């Protein structure tokens, strides 16, 4: 088992913001209006603060996320994807996270963390319908969002469970 003490400050920062990067990837993949963005953000916040397993690493990251949110701190502080290159910046950031997990986390923790990131992204994708007019013809997960989900799966080398 690994926890906060096993990671350098910079590594921990990457791990704590990773769920938000995963959630933001969906919003950036197919930007909708403010209502869609708020639904996706709420889904990201909810899923990022409640990990799907009891692995120590996930619990400690979720605890730090909850503390940051309670203190009105921005978990994405220091991370700003450049316009036009957002997908690459996001995938690069999650690649760094994956490298940290491979180097320091147990295989079970790393797998659980990757599945958590995918669950956050999927929750954001499912949070709001996209397209259509007044809801007619809208889809739950847009083509752009599905493409980003697939890129995340490939980058993390993981599948949802």
HUSUL-V318448 format. One record per residue. N is the residue number from 1. PSI is psi in degrees with one decimal (* if undefined). NEAR is the number of other ideal C-beta (glycine too) atoms within 12 Angstrom. Layout:
BEGIN
N|PSI|NEAR ; N|PSI|NEAR
END
This chain:
BEGIN
1|139.7|19 ; 2|157.7|28 ; 3|-170.3|21 ; 4|-42.1|24 ; 5|-18.1|14 ; 6|-2.8|20 ; 7|142.8|26 ; 8|158.6|14 ; 9|-44.6|13 ; 10|-40.3|14 ; 11|-43.2|26 ; 12|-39.7|27 ; 13|-43.7|29 ; 14|-43.1|33 ; 15|-41.3|46 ; 16|-37.4|38 ; 17|-11.3|37 ; 18|-44.6|46 ; 19|-34.0|48 ; 20|-34.0|45 ; 21|-43.6|44 ; 22|-44.0|48 ; 23|-42.1|45 ; 24|-28.1|39 ; 25|-34.4|45 ; 26|-43.5|48 ; 27|-35.8|40 ; 28|-25.0|37 ; 29|-33.3|33 ; 30|79.4|31 ; 31|128.6|21 ; 32|-157.0|28 ; 33|-174.7|16 ; 34|-30.3|12 ; 35|-45.9|16 ; 36|-43.3|32 ; 37|-41.9|23 ; 38|-39.0|17 ; 39|-43.8|26 ; 40|-39.2|42 ; 41|-44.1|28 ; 42|-42.6|23 ; 43|-39.5|31 ; 44|-47.7|41 ; 45|-45.4|28 ; 46|-47.5|25 ; 47|-33.5|33 ; 48|-25.7|41 ; 49|-1.3|30 ; 50|87.7|23 ; 51|151.1|32 ; 52|0.9|27 ; 53|173.3|22 ; 54|22.7|16 ; 55|136.1|27 ; 56|-44.0|24 ; 57|-46.9|39 ; 58|-41.6|41 ; 59|-41.3|25 ; 60|-39.2|27 ; 61|-45.5|43 ; 62|-38.0|34 ; 63|-44.3|22 ; 64|-38.4|31 ; 65|-48.5|36 ; 66|-42.8|22 ; 67|-44.4|17 ; 68|-44.2|25 ; 69|-40.5|24 ; 70|-31.5|13 ; 71|8.0|12 ; 72|34.6|9 ; 73|148.7|18 ; 74|112.7|17 ; 75|-19.2|36 ; 76|10.4|32 ; 77|131.0|15 ; 78|-5.1|17 ; 79|117.8|26 ; 80|102.0|17 ; 81|138.7|25 ; 82|143.7|13 ; 83|133.9|11 ; 84|-22.8|9 ; 85|19.9|14 ; 86|-44.8|26 ; 87|-43.9|30 ; 88|-41.4|19 ; 89|-42.9|22 ; 90|-47.4|36 ; 91|-36.7|30 ; 92|-44.8|22 ; 93|-44.3|35 ; 94|-25.5|43 ; 95|-39.8|25 ; 96|-45.1|25 ; 97|-44.6|42 ; 98|-41.0|32 ; 99|-42.6|21 ; 100|-44.6|31 ; 101|-44.2|37 ; 102|-35.1|21 ; 103|-35.2|20 ; 104|-29.4|26 ; 105|156.2|31 ; 106|157.9|20 ; 107|-38.8|18 ; 108|-42.0|19 ; 109|-43.3|32 ; 110|-45.5|29 ; 111|-44.3|27 ; 112|-39.8|31 ; 113|-43.6|44 ; 114|-43.7|42 ; 115|-35.8|31 ; 116|-45.6|45 ; 117|-41.8|50 ; 118|-36.1|38 ; 119|-38.5|36 ; 120|-47.8|48 ; 121|-42.3|47 ; 122|-40.0|35 ; 123|-41.3|35 ; 124|-41.8|45 ; 125|-36.6|42 ; 126|-9.1|29 ; 127|-28.5|31 ; 128|143.0|33 ; 129|148.3|25 ; 130|143.6|31 ; 131|-168.8|21 ; 132|-176.5|15 ; 133|119.3|8 ; 134|36.1|8 ; 135|-12.6|14 ; 136|124.5|9 ; 137|3.9|11 ; 138|154.3|19 ; 139|151.1|21 ; 140|-47.0|23 ; 141|118.3|28 ; 142|168.2|29 ; 143|-42.6|16 ; 144|-40.2|24 ; 145|-42.4|36 ; 146|-38.8|22 ; 147|-43.2|22 ; 148|-41.9|37 ; 149|-42.1|35 ; 150|-41.0|24 ; 151|-38.7|28 ; 152|-43.8|44 ; 153|-44.0|27 ; 154|-43.3|18 ; 155|-40.7|30 ; 156|-13.4|38 ; 157|37.6|22 ; 158|164.6|29 ; 159|156.5|17 ; 160|155.5|22 ; 161|*|14
END
